[in-house]
Amino acid sequence: MVIISLLCLIVGVTSGWFFSEKYWEFMSVEKHEFDELFEKNPHPELFDNDGSLNRGEYMAINFDLGYDPEEFDPEDITGD
């Protein structure tokens, strides 16, 4: 009976430590603002030379429907 109790204690402590490490690793990962976009539509320019996803800083540019780049005026730029 003592051997079974010690064995259960060792297995419990070991598995508790293992899952605790995995939990803290999961909780410490910071989500990038564009993680959803990276997963749904990974453009080739997002990858570095090694093929790893570059999670640097990115800028999103949205154009209004009907925008004509030939009629560009620098004063149209806003900091939204």
Buried (B, 14 or more C-beta within 10 A) or exposed (E): EEEEEEEEEEEEEEEEEEEEEEEEEEEEEEEBEBEEBBEEEEEEEBEEEEEEEEBEEEEEEEEEEEEEEEEEEEEEEEEE
